[in-house]
Amino acid sequence: MTPYQYPLVDEAPKNPGLFFVVGGSYHGYKFLPNMGAAVVERLRGQSSSKPVIDRLMKKWSWERPGAQIEIHVETVPKESVAA
């Protein structure tokens, strides 16, 4: 689960060649089939021909300028304690 519930699709800072394609929120996995082409473009260092994909990739980058909406506390999993 990432702090702003967006996936992280980017190269790790200070670690060239290490890419992360993770996170989002608990239901984010359902978007993976649609994200595939965008992830491949990011790995190849290419821009998308679709403006919406470029906007999403900015939201999905390591550095997220303007990101101000944090997760809702109630969505964070609670620890279960066995009795």
Number of C-alpha atoms within 10 A of each C-alpha: 18 14 15 19 18 19 26 24 24 21 18 14 11 7 8 8 10 11 16 16 16 17 19 19 17 13 10 14 13 9 11 14 8 9 17 11 13 20 19 11 14 19 17 9 11 12 13 15 8 9 10 9 16 16 11 15 24 15 19 21 19 16 12 13 9 7 10 9 9 10 15 10 7 7 10 11 9 7 6 6 5 4 3
